[in-house]
Amino acid sequence: MWLVTPFIHSVPIHLIITIISAIAGPRLDNDKLYRYSYSAEVGLNRPTGSTRGNTGFRISSDVDISLVWRNPQIQDEQLLRLQISNVQVESAGKRSRKNNIFHGSSAESILGKVKLEALQRPFMVLWKMGKVINISLFKYSICNLQADASGKCLVEYKATKDQVIRTKHLDTCKTQEMGFTTHSPVLGISGKSTSETVITLENGIIKSADVEETHILSINARQKAAAKVLSRQSLTLKKIEVGPTEVAGKDVASVVKSLDDKHMSVGVMVEKVKTKCKGCPNLMDTWKAVRSQLEPESLSKAEAPRSFLALLHSLRKASKSEILTVLRNCSKTVLPQLVDAVTSAQTPSSHSAILEFLDFSKKEGLVLHERFLYACGFASHPTETMLQSLLDLAQGKIGSTEIKESIVIIMGALLRKLCLKGACELPTVFKVKVMLLAGPDSTQMESEVLMYLLALKNALLPEGVPVLAKYAESEVGAFSTIAITALQRYDPQLITPEVKKTLNRIYHQNKRIYEKNVRAAAADVIMSSSPSYMEVKNLLLSIGHLPHEMNKYMLSKVQDILRFEMPACKLVRQVMKDMVSHNYDRFSKTGSSSAFSGFMARTADVTCTYNLDILYSGSGVLRRSNMNIYGQSNNAFLHGLQVTIEAQGLESLIAATPDEGEEELESFAGMSALLFDVQLRPVTFFKGYSDLMSKMFSISGDPISVVKGLILLTDHSQVIPLQSGLRASAEFQGGLAIDISGGMEFSLWYRESKTSVNNRGALVVIGNVTVDTGFVSAGVEVGFETEATLDFITTVQFSEYPFLVCMQMDKTTFPFRYLSTNQILGSRDQLVPGSEFPLHQENSNMCKKVFEQAW
């Protein structure tokens, strides 16, 4: 179907023609004028909201339809003349005069005289039947693909004698305009849509047609934060009068030309309405309004991510020159947050501006450079251009070794996201893939090997598995640890029998001696990668023959698998039926190391779990602390956080004997973080004995920042073409202000060590759904915001043996509030009570002793 009109794009003519495009078969009679009443209504609200909270508008009119010409060879091909009159625009719901913007307005004052005249000017529609040839008198059902204002969709017809029901499967619709969405479904948006047209016939003529279409968009993490678009159309026959006589002609083109050669032919697909915002603030105005909320001391408050999102929207509309002006006139304290926002905007203008502003050839500006790179790593819809810019930086002059490492590590994160989008074979993506896979073998520098291994940990390329398996058996403990923890992130199906043999060789030390943390990491991968009966049995049989603290760690790991019912639990129970594998001597090993998993939150929308793994050396000094937080929603999985603190070579400080295989280790302590599936560059507390001693006497006890800034966590943009010809635009963004820090204190005087991981954050997710016709618009806003603190502290007292270890994982009381333009909902805070997350009973007993002695 197509239409011809001298002025069709100024107003939504599709409101009328969509309904008649739904009908197959009925033919209009010659010399008849069919008078219809028509209405189209759009309402926006929350799915469960009161109708009092509904916003929207209703357009109604009279429509006269008559036959102009019928194809002599194809009777179902008809040229119709339509004329709209008596146009009215009003509110969709009942509103008081004070709250009704349409009160006292006329169609001319809303549309404008020119557009109203154009709308009421006659136009023609070519009604051409496709695959559905006729509607017979018996009941039938048929499906086909049809294109209309909402796109090309699969449509199903069910018909009886006097009624046709047309169901459009909106999940099959293909439109020309595509949006984007968040990488992880856990942080993303879900949609549910329905569309049904009920057409009543009388003597082969359309007596009435009613269309109802709904679209519901909800935030996966909080399904209650949702918006609903309801679109209705109705066409009702009022009367039939004497009309114009059919025009003779061989084809439609000659007929139209004979009537009026000024007519032009257009399709039924919707064109984007271009509107200019009058009085909207420009980028500089927005920046002046929000910059005070982005000061470092405000980052733990919800105002920070809320201001970040407001700034983001303004940045996405701004030019490169406007963005550079703001960057060059920003104070030093707020500049890192501005860099976060500019990079997160992900427009060609913003990306070009930030690259011009930052100078990577200079050593100064490390914080800004790293904030730019982290924002690239968290990009919701990275492009080949973004990856190419990082590749150019990596191959150019870089003033800081740390930044060079971060660039390559983040390239791995972008590579993964682009490959998941099906862009793995793009030239730049392929070039970076080759570079990362060859990287570890291309250098002799330990720091560069670590850099490439961390990049592969981000990329998760299937081709990277053999490379990581090779480095898992390295003589350098740091290589082994990163390679093995990278393998743990892969789908278990990619952990081949050959890789499993490698991991088993490492754990059982078949070829050489390995450090405890390397062996423990290998055991974790084995147990989480569909282990065989013999693999599990050999792991259990090893308990009792391991270093003291590793015995306790492995025992705790097995017990955690059983208690938390992990995938391997059934096989572990089966192995434990064998008394050789499961006996008192083996399962009564003591020590301070532990592994524990638990639930942080369980709701109808999302499940959040955590696990804490602590491994000590035989002398009581921390060897590895590993905290993980995972999110799961609708069968989607997200590694939200991993914070690992590693220490080695500290036994000399307390005149203790190192464990087997760790006698020559250099003194070292550092921290590594993985955030929302993106591995970040690790930080070092100290390295080497001299560095250790200098920092021991100068240490303030203040934590070292691992990652701090603003992250665009949720980013969803979608245009919903409605069957009426209108368009609903949906924008959902979630901003997170985060500060993760960690520290390690060591007191020889009190013979006590303390490690801490502090997490501070504020999250705001806001969704806006709007319908804009160019002359009137309506919208609804939904979302939520919260602020939270999570601390993990481990205290070790090694003045006597067995030493005392107390682990604490606490969250403070925090506010949670839903946001909505619906006044019924309100915005009152809900206070979520704080708590200390439970760990195993042994930990509780030790904490009592530690605090009793401190008191």
N, C-alpha and C positions, 0 to 999 in steps of 0.2 A: 504494500500500500504506500502511496505517496500523495502529496497534496500540492496544489498550485494556488498561489496567492501573491498579491503584489507586496504584502508587508506582513510576513509571517513570524519573524524572530523577535519582535518587540515584546510580545506577551505570550503566555503559555497556552497556545491554541491546542496543544496536546491534551489538555483537560477534556476537550470535547471528543476528539477523533479516536482516543484510545478505546472507548467503549465500543464504537461501531466496528473497530478493527478486530474485536473479539468474536464477531458473529460470522458464521459461514453459512451461506445458503439463501437467506431471505433476500428477495428482490423487491425494490421499490416500484410502484406502479407509475405509469405515465400520467400526466395531468393531475398529479396529486401533490399537496403540500402537507407535510407531516410536522405538526407543531409539538415540540417537546419542552419540558422544563428540565434544567440541568443544575447540578450542584457538585462542587468538589470541596472537600474539607480535609485539612491537615491538623492533627493535634500532637503535641509532644508532652510527655509526662514520665514519671517513674512507672514501671509495670504494675506496681502494687499501690500506686498513689491514689489519693482521693481525686475525684473529678474536679473538685474545687482548685486543685493545683494544675489543671490542664492549661496549656497555652497553645495558641494556634489561630487559624483563620478559616473562613468559609467563603467561597466564591460561588454565586448562583447567577443564573441567567435563563433566558428563553432561547431556544434553538429551533430554527426552521430548516427542514431538510427536504430537498426535492431532487428528482432524477433529471440530469442534464442530457446524458447520452448512455446508450447501452451498446456493447460490442455485438455486432450482428452474428459473429461466429462463436463468441463465448458469452453466453447470457449472464454468467456470474461476474463479468467484468463491467462495472458500472461507474460512471462519473457523476458524483453527487455535488450538489450546491448546498453549502451551509451558510447560515447567517445568524449571528449572535446578537441579542438585544436585551435590554432591561438588566444590565449587569449590576450586581450588588456585591459589596465586600463587607463582611462582618466578623465578629469574634466567634471562634469555634465553640466556646462554652459560655455559660451565663456569667456575666460580670456586672458589677455596679457601674453606674455612669462614670464615677470617679476613676475606676480601673479599666474602663473600656476605651481603648485608643481610637476605635472606629465610631464612637458615638458622635453624631452630628456631621459625619463625613459622607461624602458621596463618592460614587465610582470615579467621577471625573477628577475630584480633588485628590484621590489616592493614586489613580493611574496616570493622570495628566490628560489633557484634551486630545493631544495627538495620538497617544497610545489607545485611548478609548475609541476614537474614531477608527483607528486601524483594526482594532479588535472587532468592531461591529460592521466592518466592511465584508461583503460576501467573499467566500473562498471556496475552492473546490477540492474534493477528495476523490482520488481514484481508488475504488474499492475492488481489489483484484484478489480473487480466491487463490490460495496456494494448494497444498496437498488435501485439505479438507474440501471436497467438492460439493457436498450437499448434506443437508440434515433430513434424514428420512423420518418416518413416523414411528419407527420402532427404537427401542433403547439400544445405545451403543456407546463404546468408549474408544478414543483414538488419541495418540500422542504424536506431536511433531515439534520441530524447532520453529520458533517465530521470533521476529524482531519487532520491538516497539520501543516506546520511550525508556523503558527500564533495561533495554539491552536485548541480546539474542538469547532466548531461554527455551527450555523444554516445557511445553504446554500440553496439558491433558484435558480432553473434552469428554464430558458425559452428557448424553442427551436422551430425553424422552419426548413425548408428543409435543408438549408446549413449553418445555424448559431445557435450557442448556447450562451446564455448570462447567466453567472454565477454571482449572487450577493451574497456576503457574508455579513451577518448581524453581524458586528464586535462588537456590544454592547452585543451580546450573547456569545462571545468567553470566554472559560475558559482555563486559562493557569496554569501551575504548579507554576510559580513564581508570588507571589502577593506582591504588594508594600503597601504603607500606604498613608493616606492623612489627612488633617487638620480636626479637630473636627467640626468646623463651616463652612458650605458651603459659607457663606459671605466672609470668608477669604481664601477660597479654590480655586481649579482649575477645570475648565470644559473642557470636551473633546468631539469632534465630529469626527466620522470616517466613511469612505466609502470605498468599495472595489467592483470592477466590472471587470470581465473577459469576453472578447468577442472572441469567437472561430469561425473561418470560416472553413468549411469542403468542400472538393472536392472529389467526388467519395469515400466517407467514410474515407478519409484521412485528417489529420489536415493540412490545407494549411497555416493558421496563427493563432496566439493567442496573444492577447494583454491584459495586466493586468494593471489597474491603481488603486492605493490605496492611500488614503489621511488620515492624522491624524492631527487635529488642537487642540492644547492645549492653553487655554487662562486663564488669571488671572481674577477671577470673579469681583473683585473690579475695574479693568481696562481692559476691553476686548480688547482694542487696543494693550496691551502688550501680544502678542500671538506668538506662534511658529507653523510652519506647516512642516510636513514631507510628502513628495511626493515620492512614490515608483512606478516605472514603470518597466514592463517586456514585452519583445516582442520575439516571436518565429515565424520564417518565413521559409517556405519550399523553398529551392533553386532548388533541383532536386532529382530525384529518379534514383538510379543505381542498377546494379546487386549486390546482397549481399550474405551473408553466408546462408547455408542451416539450416533449423530448426533441433534441436537436439531431439531425441526420449527419452521418459522417463515417468514414472508413476506419479512422484511428483516432486515439485520444489527442495526440499532438495537434492535428489539424483542427479538431473541434475546439480545443482551448484557444488556439490562435485566432480562430474565426470569432470567438466571443470577446476576447480582449488580449491583444498581443503584449500587454504589459505584465501579464502573469509570469511568475517564475516557479520552477519546480524545486521542491525541497524534500528531504527525507523526514522520517518520523523520529529519528534518534535525537535525543536532547542535546542542545548546545549549552555550554556553560554560560551562566549569567554573570557578566562582568559588572561588579558594583564598586563604586568609590565610596570609601568611608569618610563621611564629613565630620570634621572635628575630632577624629581619632588622633591620639598622641603619636608623634614620631619616635624614633629610637632614642634620641637624646632626652626627650621628655620622659619616656619610660625609665631610662637609666637613672635620671635624677630622682625619680619617685621611689626606686627600689634599692639603690646602692647602699643606703644605711642598714638595710636588712641583710646585706651580704658581707658585713664585717666579720672577721674570724670569730669573735666572741658570740656571734648570733647564730652560728652554724648548727647548734644543737636544738634550735627552735624551729617550729613549723613555718614561721614567717620566711625563713631562708629559702627552702625549696619552693614555697608559694611565689616568692619574688623571682626566683630562678625561672619558673615556668612562664611568668608574665614577660620576663625579659626575652625568653626563648621565642615566644610568639612574635615579638617585635623584631627580633633579629632575623627571623625567617622572611620578613617582608622588606628588610633593609638592603640598601646597596652596599657595595664594598667600601666606597668612600665614607659613608655614614658610620660603618662599623669601625673603620680605621680611626675616625675622629674620636669616637668614644674610647677606643683602646689607648690612644695617645694622650688622652686627658683624664686618665684614671689614677687614683692614688695607689701607692704600693701595697697597702693592706688589702684592698679589694680586688686588685688586678688578677690574682690567681683565680678567684671566683668568676671574674669576667671571662677569663680564658676558658674555663670550664663551659660557660654558656655559649660563647662564640663557636667553639669546636663542636658542641652538641647540636647546634642548629643544623649542621650538615647540608647547607646550601652551597652552591658554587661561589657565591659572594662571600659567605662567612669563611669558607675554607681558604679561599684565595687571600682574604684579609689577614687571617691569623698566621698564614705562612709568610706573608710579607712583614708582619709585625715582629715575629720571633726571629732571632739570629742564633742559629745553632752552631755557628762557627766560634762563638765566644763561650768561655767557661762560665761567665756570669749568667744568671737566669735559669739555673738548674731547676728550681721549683716550677717556674712557668713552663719550661720545656716538658717536664714530667707530667704536669697537669694536662697539657695538650695531648700528650701521648696516651695517657690513661683515658681521656675522653674519647679518643679515637678507638681505643680498645673496647669501650662500652657502646660504640655507635650502634644505633638501632637498624640502620639501613646503609651500611658502608658501600662505597662504590669502588670501581677499579681505579678511578682518579685518586681517591684517598690513599689506596694502597701504593699507587705509583709515586705519590708525593713522599711517602715514608721510605720507599726504595731509593728515591733520589737523595733523601737526607742521609740514608745509611751509606751511600756511595760517595757522599760529599765530605767536606771538612766539618768535623764535629769537635767542639772544644772540650767535651767532657766524656770520659770513658763510660760513666754511669748512664748517660743519655744514649750513647751508642748501643749499649746493652738493652735499654728500654725500648728503643726503636725496633730492634730485631725481635724482641719478645712480643711486642704488640703486633708486629706484622704477622706473627703466627695466629693471633686472635682474629685479625681481619681475614686472613686466609681461610680459616674455618667457617666464618659466617658467609663469606662469598661462595665457598664450595657448597654449603648447605642450601644456598639459593640457586644452585645449578650453574654457577659461573666459574667453575674450576678450570675450564679450558680457555678462559680469556687470556690474552697474551701476557699481561702483567701478573695475573694470578699464577699462571703456569710457570713463569720465570721465578717468582718468589718461592713456589713449591720446590722447584729444582734446587734453588739456593739453600733452603732450609734443610732439605734431605742430605745434601752434600756437606753442609756446614760443619758438623762435628769432626769430620775427617779432614777438613781443609785447613786446620790450624793446629799448632802445638801449644798455644797459650791456654792454660787451664780456664781462665775467666771467659774466653771466647767459646770454648767447648760447652761450658755451663750455659752461656747465653743461647747457643743454638739448641741445646737440649730443652731449655725452658720454652723456647719458641715452638718446638715440636710438641711440647706438653700442651700448649695452647691450640696448635693447629689440628691435632688429633687425626692426622692423615693416615689412612690404612697402610700406605707405603712406608710410614714412619715406624711401624711396629718392629720390623727386623733391625732397624737402626737403634732403636731404644733397647731391644733385647741384647744387642751387642754390647752397648755401654752399661747395661745392668751388671755385667760381669767384669767391669773395669776394676783395676787395682786402686783407683782413686775413689774413696768413699762417697764424695759429693756427687760424682758422675753416676755412681750406682743408685744412690738415693733418688735423684731427680728422674733418672730413666725408669726406675721401678714405679715411683708414684705417678709418672706419666702413663705407664701401662695400665695402672689401676683406673684411669679415667676412661679407658676405651670400653666399647661394647664387648662383653665377655665372648661373643662369637668371633671376635678378631684375635683373641688370645689363643693362638694355634697350639697344637701339641708340642711343637718345637719350642715355642716360647715357654710353655709350662715346664718342659724339661730344663730350660735355662733357670727358671725361678726355683725349681726344686734343687738344682745343683748349688745354687747360691745359699738357700736355706740350710741344706744339709752339709754344706762346705765340702762337696765331693772333690773339688779341684784345689781350693785354697781357703785360708781363713778370711772371714769377712767381719766387718764391724756389726755390733748388735743391731743398730738401727737399720742397717741394710738387710739383715736377715729377717727382722720383724716386718719390714715393708714387703719383702718377698712373700712371707707367709700371708699377709693381708691380701695380696693379689691372688694367690693360689686359692684361698678360701672364698673369694668373691667372684671367681671365674669358672663356675660350674665344675668344681673339683671331682675327681674320681674317688672311688671307695679307697683305693690304695694310697692316694695322695693324702686324704684325711687321716687314714690310719697311721701313716708314717709321721705326720705332724704330731699326732697324739703320742706316739711312741717316743718322740724326741723329748717330750717334757720329762724332766728329771735328769737329762744329760746335757742341759744347756747351762750357760752362766746363771748364777743365782737369780738375779733380777729378771732375766729373760724367761726363766722357768715360770715365774709368777705372771709375767706379761702374757705368755702364751696360754697359760691356764685361764687367766681372766678373759682373754679373747674368746676362747672356746665357750666359756660360761655365758659371755655376752651374746654369742651367736644363738645359743639355746634360749636364753631368757627373752631376747628381743625377736625371736623367731625369724631370723634372717634366712635367705634362700638355702643356705647350706645346712640348716638345722636338722632336717630329716636325715640327711646322710651322716651327720655327726652322731645322732642318736643311734643310728644303725651300727656304726663303728663301735660305739660305747657299750654295746651288748657283749662285746668281747672283753673279758675280764683282764686280759693282758694289756689292752689299751686303756681300760678304765678300772683303776683300782685306787685304794686309799693312798698308797705311797706316792702315786703320780699326781693325784688330785688334792693333796694336802700341802703342797709347796707354799711356803710363806715368802713375803717380800712386800715391797711398797709399790711396784709397778702395777698398772691397772689398765683396763679397757672397759668403757661403759657407754651404752647408748640409751637414749630416752626421748620422750616427746616434749617438745617445747609448746606446741599448740596443735589441737585437733578440732577442726571445725568442718561444717558441711562443704566448705569451699576448698580448703587447703589443709594439708598435714605438714607440720614442720617438726623435724627431728634433729637431734644433735648426737655427737659422740665425742668422747674425750679419751685419748690414748696417752698414757704417760709411761715412759721407759727410763729407768734410772741405771746408773752404773753400780757396780758392786760396792762402791765406797759411799753411795748415797747422793752423789751429784747428779743433777738432771742430765739426761742424755738426749731425750726428745720428748716434746710436748706437742700434741697434735689435736686441735679442736676443729670440728666440722659441723656445719649447719646446712641442712638440706630442706628443700621445699618440694612438695608434690601436689599436683592438681590436675584432674582430668587425665590421668595416666601420663602426664608430662612431669619431668624431673629436672630440678635445678640445684646445682651445687652453689648455694648462696654464699658460703664463707668457709675458708680454710685458713687457719692461722697456725703456723708451725714454728716453734722455738727449738733450736738445736744447740747443744753445747758439747764440747769435747776437750780433752787434755787438761782438765782442771784438778786431777787427782793430786798433783804435786803441791797444791796449795794446802792440802790437809794431810800431807804425808801418807797418802793411801796408794795402794797398788792398782794400776789400771787392769782392766779385764783383758782376756786373751784377744790378740789381734789389734789392740788399741794402745800398745805401749809407746809407739812413736808418733802419736797424733799431736799436731800443733794445737796450742790453746786457741779456742775459737768459741764464739757465741753469736748467733744471728737469728733473724726472724724472716719468715716468708709468708706472703698472703696471697690467697686466691679469692677473688671477689666476683660473684655472679658469673661464674664459668671462665673468668679471665685471670690467668696467672700474672702477678705483678713482679717487678724486679725485687729480689730479696734485699734486706738491709743487714749490715753487720754491726753488732755491738762492739766487738773487739776481735782482733786476730793477731796472734803471736803473744809470747809471754810479756815482752816489754810493753805492748799496747794494753794488755790486761792489767799490769801493775799500775800503769799511769792512770787508767780509768778507774781502777779500784780506789785510788786515793783521791780522785777528783770527782767521782760520781755523785750526783745530787739525788739520785733516786727517782728523778722525773722520767716518765716514760718517753720513748722515742717514737715519733710519728711514722707509721708505716704507709698509710694512705689517708688523705684528708681532702675533701672537696665536695663538689656537687655532681651528681650522676643522673643522667636521663635514663631512668629505669624502665619506664613504660612509654612507648611512642607508637601511636596508632592513628593513621589518617585514612579515611575512607569516604568515598562519595557514593550515596545510595540513590540511583535514578528511580524515582517513583513512577508507577504506571500512569499517573496523571500528567506526567511531563515535568513535574517539579523535581527538585533535587534536595536531598538531605545530606548535609556535610557533617561528618563525625570526626572529632579530634579528641583523642584521649592521651594525656601526658602524665607521667609520674616522675616527680623529682625527689631525689634522696640526698640529703646533706649528711655526710658521714665523716667520722673521725675515728680511725683505728690506730691504736698505739700499743706498744709493748715495752716491757722493761725487765731487767734482771738485776737484783741486788744480791750482794754476796758479803757476808760479814764473818771474818775470821774470829773476831772477838767473841761474838755470840754463837759462832759455829752454826750459822743459819743462812739459808738462801731463799730468795723469794722471786718468783716470776709472775708477771701480770700481763694480761691481755685486756685492754679496755676498749669497748665499742660504744660509741655515742652516735645516735642518728635521729633524723627527723624525716618523715616521709609524707608527701602530699601527692595524691592522684586526683586529677580533675578531668572530667569528660564533658565536652560541649557538643550538642547535636543541634544544628540549625537548619532551617529551611528559608531560603532567600529567593524571592521572585524578582527582585529588582525594584519592586514598588512597595513590598511589605515583607517583613521577615519575622520569624518566631524561633525561639530556641529554649533549650532546657540544659541546665548544668547539674552534674552529679559528681560525687567523689567522696573521698575521705582523707583524713590526715591524722598523724600520730607522732609522738616523740618517745624514744625509748633509750635505755641504757642497759648494757649487758657487760658484766665484769667476770673475768675468770682469773682467779689468783691461786697459786700453788706455793705453800710454805713448807720448807724442809728443815728440820732440826737434826743435825748429824753429830751432836755432842756425844752420843752413845749409840750402840748398835743393839737391836735394830733401830734405825733412825725413824723419826716420826715425819709423816707426810700428811698434809691437810690440803685438800682441794676444795675450792669454793666457786660456784657459778651462780651469780645473783643477777636478777633483773629488778629494777626499781619500779615503783608504782608509776604508771604512765597514762596520759589522756588519750582517748580515741574519740573522734567525732566524724559523723557523716556530713557531707556538704550537699546542698541542693538549693535550687531556686524555688523549690516548692516550700511555701511557708508553713505548711502543715508539719513538715519534718522537723524544722528547727535546727539548731546547731549546738545544743547543750552537750558538754563533754560527758563521755562515759569514762570512768576511772577504772583501769585494769590493775588489780592489786599486784604488788611486787611479790617476789618469791625467790627462794633459793632452790635451784633445780636439784632433784634427788640424785645422789650417786650411790655407790654400793655401801653396805653397812660397815665394812672395814674402814672406809674413809670417815664415816661419821664418828666411829670410836676414836680414831686417831686425832680428829679435829678437837674433840673434847680434851684430850691429853695436851695438845699443843696450846690451847687457850688456857687450860688450867695452869700450865707452867709459865705462860706469859703473864698471867694475873699474879 
